[in-house]
Amino acid sequence: MNINCEILDLRAFLSVVELESFHRAADALNLSQPALSRRIQKLEGAIGAPLLERTTRHVSTTAVGRELLPLVRRMLEEFDGSLFAVRDIGAQRAGLITMACIPTAAFYFLPIVVKQYNERFPNIRFRILDLTANDGLQAVARGEVEFGINLMGTSDPDLTFEPLLDDPFVLAARKEHPLAKLDEIAWTDLEPYHLITVHRSSGNRTLLDAALARANLKLRWFYEVTHLSTSLGLVEAGLGIAVLPKLATPQADHPFLVSRPIHNPEVSRTIGIVRRRGGTLSPATERFLDLLISVWRKPAGG
């Protein structure tokens, strides 16, 4: 594939998509329409496929164009950010960090690290895509983000995984529930109660089902939901009990809910950092990952 394209070619493509018009895009970029069309044709030649579908009244992206669009946005924003940050390079005070993060880590743990980082580098901006495990891996593989915080299990040879933390699956129940009074809970203890679990499309459910199948066990669920937060809401309403990763349970003293470990067997998921093999991270991202690793591994060590 010919990759001989320029920043202006990317800006031309993005302007046409966002303004939905060659005419308006040409005006915005101070180009003639023929010059703009040549820019688009040059980019399409570099990619090796059409990016836009044009009619007399409408401009839309092709399938390839839609896949390319988020990557182009990221490239241009990082390029523009680098231009504005030149004067701050020596002090390492400016930049953009882009990541894909599974929702439980994004909600319960990541803000702690981001807050610490912002205190040290207040001008660094963040783009955090809270995505499912599969979507997060794809975002890293496509280059839409610099790295991901995800579950171990990718078989993509172009990605690397650095383990950070083992996150066990636990029981979440209301404080007055009979199981909340037990110190030791086995999977068979869950059978008499209405169990809430996430859908089979979830990476957490796939991992949990596989681990229990090896022990000749199977969850008998009553409620099946898409998001872990929904399962916690049902538990809080007294509709049942839930099995979910410890990281997804309330970390502080909750007025209604408690979590309890489940044994025989103990099942856990491994969370870590996913990167493109051979990829280069920005200095701001390198510093953030150093902090992330130092903070996240403290609970694991304790």
Beta strands, then each sheet from edge to edge (+ up, - down):
strand 1: 52-54
strand 2: 59-61
strand 3: 95-101
strand 4: 124-130
strand 5: 147-151
strand 6: 159-174
strand 7: 185-186
strand 8: 195-198
strand 9: 223-225
strand 10: 241-245
strand 11: 257-263
strand 12: 268-276
sheet 1: 1+ 2-
sheet 2: 4+ 3+ 5+ 12- 6+ 10- 8- 9-
sheet 3: 4+ 3+ 5+ 12- 6+ 11- 7-
end
